[in-house]
Amino acid sequence: MKYRKFYSVGPVGFGKWKRIRKLDRVSTFLNVREECEVNIWDVKNKRYRIAVFDEIENAVIYGRDLAKNLEIKFLERN
């Protein structure tokens, strides 16, 4: 599996593909800006931020669906 951080300014963008180790879990939590983040963690505890939502319910639904599709566990945190 591969992962890419992609940065763009207008029509110009760049990013580099990296290999992901074996995935362990999907988690959600509320950050200091009152946004709910959805993260994927690998077995070495490296975090990959996948999405940010304004509503906690939307993040939980997205996180559960993602964990189900990847066949890994889901942890919900506030």
Backbone as a ProteinNet text record, in pm:
[ID]
protein_1_A
[PRIMARY]
MKYRKFYSVGPVGFGKWKRIRKLDRVSTFLNVREECEVNIWDVKNKRYRIAVFDEIENAVIYGRDLAKNLEIKFLERN
[TERTIARY]
84.6	0	89.5	42.1	120	38.7	109.7	50.7	126.6	56.4	124.7	69.4	158.7	121.9	130.7	26.9	23.2	-2.6	84.1	72.2	41.2	-51.3	-81.7	-110.6	-74.3	-106	-162.7	-291.5	-355.9	-341.2	-301.9	-289.6	-157.7	-65	65.9	67.1	114.4	120.5	234.5	271.7	375.4	352.2	407.1	396.1	487.6	514.2	602.1	533.6	529.5	469.2	561.8	503.3	579.1	505.6	578.2	517.6	464.1	350.5	291.7	317.2	359.2	373.7	236	231	103.9	18.8	-106.1	-196.2	-253.6	-273.8	-321	-463.5	-492.4	-622.9	-657.4	-786.3	-837.9	-889.1	-860	-909	-965	-1053.7	-1104.8	-1081.9	-1055.3	-1045.5	-1067	-1104.7	-1129.9	-1000.7	-953.8	-829	-856.9	-753.5	-766.3	-847.3	-862.1	-942.3	-1087.8	-1126.6	-1262.9	-1300.1	-1199.6	-1221.5	-1199.7	-1273.2	-1258.6	-1172.8	-1059.8	-966.4	-988.9	-969.5	-970.2	-827.3	-768.1	-629.9	-620.5	-521.1	-486.4	-350.3	-334.4	-208.8	-151.5	-18.9	42.9	94.5	154.5	198	314.2	384.7	494.5	447.9	314.8	251.6	278.9	299.5	307.6	165.4	133.5	-3	-12	-120	-150.2	-286.3	-287.5	-414.7	-485	-603.5	-678	-781.3	-851.6	-958	-984.1	-1046	-1086.3	-1231.6	-1313.9	-1456.4	-1493.6	-1596.3	-1649.8	-1743.4	-1815.6	-1910.6	-1852.8	-1858.2	-1803.4	-1874.1	-2005.1	-2081.5	-2033.4	-2003.7	-1955.3	-1819	-1732.5	-1600.1	-1610.5	-1699.4	-1717.4	-1771.8	-1869.4	-1923.9	-1815.5	-1739.4	-1630.7	-1524.2	-1485.1	-1383.1	-1425.7	-1549.5	-1600.9	-1603.1	-1647.7	-1653.9	-1512.6	-1419.2	-1280.8	-1219.3	-1240	-1185.7	-1246.3	-1374.7	-1441.1	-1382.1	-1363.1	-1308.2	-1163.1	-1085.2	-945.2	-929.3	-1039.5	-1040.4	-942.4	-950.5	-871.6	-966	-918.4	-1005	-1025.6	-1134.3	-1171.8	-1178.6	-1115.2	-1119.3	-1177	-1276	-1338.5	-1292.8	-1237.9	-1192.3	-1244.2	-1268.5	-1313.8	-1211.5
-116.5	0	123.2	229.7	352.8	470.8	576.1	697.2	815.5	923.8	1041.3	1166.4	1247.7	1382.8	1467.5	1543.4	1623.8	1768.5	1856.8	1999.2	2069.8	2165.8	2238.2	2384.2	2465.8	2608	2637.4	2659.7	2678.3	2551.8	2565.6	2448	2371.6	2424.4	2361.7	2280	2156.4	2072.5	1973.3	1919.3	1817.3	1725.9	1607.5	1510.4	1392.7	1314.1	1198.8	1077.4	967.2	843.4	775.6	722.5	647.3	518.2	416.3	288.7	297.7	234.1	227.1	87.5	82	-47.1	-107.7	-221.6	-286.9	-196.4	-177.6	-88.3	-158.2	-79.8	-134.9	-91.7	40.3	88.6	222.5	255.8	386.9	450.8	578.9	645.9	783.1	831.9	968.3	1038.6	1167	1245	1392.4	1465.8	1608.7	1683.4	1767.3	1841.1	1974.4	2053.8	2178.6	2284.9	2270.7	2365.9	2321.6	2221.4	2169	2103.3	2047.1	1970.6	1823.7	1738.7	1595.5	1534.9	1477.1	1417.7	1267.9	1215.7	1071.6	1034.4	944.1	903.1	752.4	711.8	570.5	554.4	449.4	421	289.5	285.9	159.6	87.7	-28.6	-109.9	-46.5	48.2	118.5	250.9	270	390.6	517.6	505.2	622.9	660.3	788.6	837.2	901.1	871.2	931.1	999	1132.2	1204.6	1192.8	1139.4	1112.1	1220	1266.3	1364.3	1444.1	1561.1	1646.7	1687.2	1675.1	1705.9	1807.3	1887.5	1980.8	1910.3	1810	1734.9	1599.7	1568.8	1443.8	1323.5	1333.3	1220.5	1182.3	1283.4	1256.5	1187.2	1228.9	1167.6	1022.6	995.2	859.7	768	815.5	736.2	706.6	808.7	792.1	695.6	712.8	627.2	481.5	457.7	319.2	254.3	329.3	276.7	247.4	337.3	317.9	194.8	180.1	64.2	-65.9	-63.3	-183.2	-220.5	-121.5	-147.5	-194.5	-142	-183	-308	-351	-468.6	-453.9	-337.9	-311	-257.7	-246.1	-202.2	-50.8	-6.9	132.5	176.5	288.5	344.8	485.2	512	643.7	714.5	834.9	913.3	1054.2	1117.6	1258.2	1343.5
0	0	0	-65.9	-73.9	-23.6	15	70	12.1	-17.2	-70	-5.8	49.4	91	-34.7	-60.6	-181.3	-143.5	-187.4	-160.1	-291	-288.9	-411.7	-381.3	-477.2	-475.4	-613.9	-620.1	-749.9	-833	-958.9	-1045.9	-1029.2	-950.9	-933.1	-803.7	-812	-693.5	-702.2	-586.3	-583.2	-464.3	-473.9	-366.5	-394.5	-293.9	-308.7	-247.6	-322.9	-274.8	-175.6	-68.3	32.2	61	96	132.6	274.8	296.9	430.9	485.2	610.6	676.6	699.4	757.9	786.6	875.6	837	910.4	1032.7	1139.3	1266	1299.4	1288.2	1333.2	1268.1	1275.5	1236.8	1364.8	1384.3	1504.6	1470.4	1556.1	1545.3	1679	1672.4	1796.2	1767	1868.7	1859.6	1890.8	1796.3	1818.1	1888.2	1911.3	1986.2	1912.5	1779.7	1701.9	1690.1	1773.1	1774.1	1640.8	1571.7	1449.4	1482.4	1417.5	1442.1	1331.6	1368.9	1273.9	1262.7	1143	1117.9	1079.1	1155.3	1133.1	1114.6	1036.5	1025.3	1091.6	1171.2	1240.8	1187.7	1170.7	1132.2	1256.3	1237.9	1352	1427.9	1367.6	1435.7	1496	1505.3	1561.4	1482.3	1351.4	1266	1226.4	1239.5	1214.7	1076.3	1006.4	877.3	889	883.1	892	757.1	758.4	636.8	607.2	708.7	686.2	813.3	796.1	907.7	884.6	988.2	979.8	1086.6	1057.5	1156.7	1253.7	1206	1287.5	1328.4	1456.9	1508.6	1447	1431.8	1377.3	1237.1	1152.9	1017.4	1019.6	1110.8	1122.1	1167.8	1261.6	1312.3	1202.6	1127.7	1017.2	914.3	877.9	780.5	833.1	959.3	1019.8	1028	1067.7	1074.8	937.2	837.2	700.9	648.2	675.9	633	699.2	828.8	901.8	849.3	820.2	766.9	631.3	543.7	410.6	415.2	510.1	524.1	610.1	672.4	759.7	876.6	943.5	1063.7	1170.5	1295.1	1404.2	1401.8	1466.6	1475.1	1620.3	1652.8	1788.2	1781.8	1863	1868.1	1993.6	1976.8	2091.8	2080.1	2194.6	2197.1	2266.1
[MASK]
++++++++++++++++++++++++++++++++++++++++++++++++++++++++++++++++++++++++++++++

